[in-house]
Amino acid sequence: MIARDMPGMADIDSSLLLFCKYVKKDMTVALTGECADEIFGGYPWFFREDALKSNTFPWSISISERQHLLNPSIDKRINLKEYIDYRYNESLSEVEILDTDTKETAEKRKISHLTLNWFMQTLLDRSDRMAMYNGFELRVPFCDYRVAEYVWNIPWEWKALKGREKGLLRYICKDFLPSEIVDRKKSPYPKTHNPTYLAKVKEMLSKIMENKNAPINNLLNREYILEILNTDGKAFTRPWFGQLMVGPQLMAYLCQVNMWLEKYQPKIEI
């Protein structure tokens, strides 16, 4: 949380923080494959009907659950959906659809615009902060503006060659990467499945909630957080961030929110 300077992606951040720490022992600069998913269409929401028809940012569909996380007194005064809809429609109004675009390419162009301008920004900030906290520098060749601009106008049918995520990128790489890499099933950034992690973050969050003066209670819904704890996170059904952060990750995120409020003591005006 300190390296990020704000609540972030919980163990998805901390694992990268530790990874960079150990790589830094042997080198100062490294290349990363970050941004290939955004530019070449690698995320599930490029293919899932529920995401494509959600009429919102496809990685954060659970708006009502997020609203319910707010302290009831704040919940009555803030309409998250109204603000999210405004930003969503504002972003889509910037997308230029070409006369030559097929219906599918036009649809995926909109999703790509949202992903490049919102989701990718978050990941780039994350990787930069986790690396630089260790004095380590990550370079992102896929994010070269010339690559992004060129791939932007490639028809979706080519980009998702053979109906696969990053299909075109796989095809491009087939002559210089082994087939077990080119053809393997997409694997998201490693998530924590170890039950020890769930037990630890549950213990941390439980201790926070035992203190009714904890700052998180002023901002968020105490009863809902207790329900999340009692169900090992199952009370919140959708991932908090993208395709990740259900259960243990959400609990860790809530711990980070409380830590952030304690450390920086922001004055929140509504």
C-alpha positions, 0 to 999 in steps of 0.5 A, a space after each residue: 500500500 505504501 509503495 502504491 501510495 493508495 489501496 491497490 490490487 492486494 496480493 497481485 501488487 505484493 507478489 509483483 513487489 516481491 518479484 521485483 525485489 528479487 530480480 533487482 539483485 541481479 539486474 536493474 532493468 527488465 522487459 515485461 509483456 504488460 499491455 499485450 492483453 489490452 492491445 491484442 485483445 487478451 482479456 475475457 471481456 473481449 469474448 464474454 457476452 455478459 461483459 459485452 452487453 453490460 453497458 458499463 466498464 466490463 471489468 467492474 460490472 458489479 456496481 450495486 455491490 460496490 455501492 452497497 460497500 459504502 457506509 449507509 449514510 454516504 450511500 444515500 448521498 452518492 450515486 455511483 452508477 450515475 457517475 460511472 455511466 457518465 464516464 463510460 458514455 464520455 469515453 465511448 463518445 471519443 471512439 471513431 468507428 470507420 466506415 469499413 468496420 464490420 459490426 464486430 470490429 466496431 463493437 470490439 473497438 469500443 471495448 478496446 478504447 475503454 481497456 486502453 484508456 482505463 484498465 491499462 493505465 491502472 496496470 502501468 501505474 501498478 507495475 511502475 510503482 512496484 518496480 521503482 519502490 525497489 529501484 528496479 526499472 520495467 520497460 513495456 515494449 508492447 506499449 510502444 505507441 507505434 505498436 498500439 496505433 498500428 494494431 488499433 486499426 487491425 480488424 478484430 477478426 484478424 486480431 482474434 485469429 482462430 477465435 483465440 485471445 491474442 490470436 494474431 500475436 500468437 501467429 506472429 510469434 509461432 516461428 520464434 517461440 516453442 509451440 507449448 508457449 504459443 498455443 498454451 491456454 491463457 493464464 492470468 497473473 498468479 492469484 493466491 489460492 493458498 488457504 493460509 492467505 485467506 486465513 491471514 487476511 481474514 484475521 487482519 480484517 477481523 482485528 480491524 473490525 473489532 475496533 469500532 473506531 477504525 476509520 474504515 467504519 466511517 467510509 464503508 458499510 460495517 455490516 456488509 464487511 462483517 458479512 463478507 468476513 463471515 462468508 469467507 468473501 462469498 458475500 461479494 460475488 464478482 471480482 473486485 478488479 478485472 478477472 481477479 480479486 474475489 474473496 481473499 483479495 477483497 479482504 486484503 483490499 479492505 485492510 489496505 483501505 483502512 491502512 491508507 485512512 490511518 496513515 494519510 488521514 484524508 479529509 473527505 467532504 461530500 
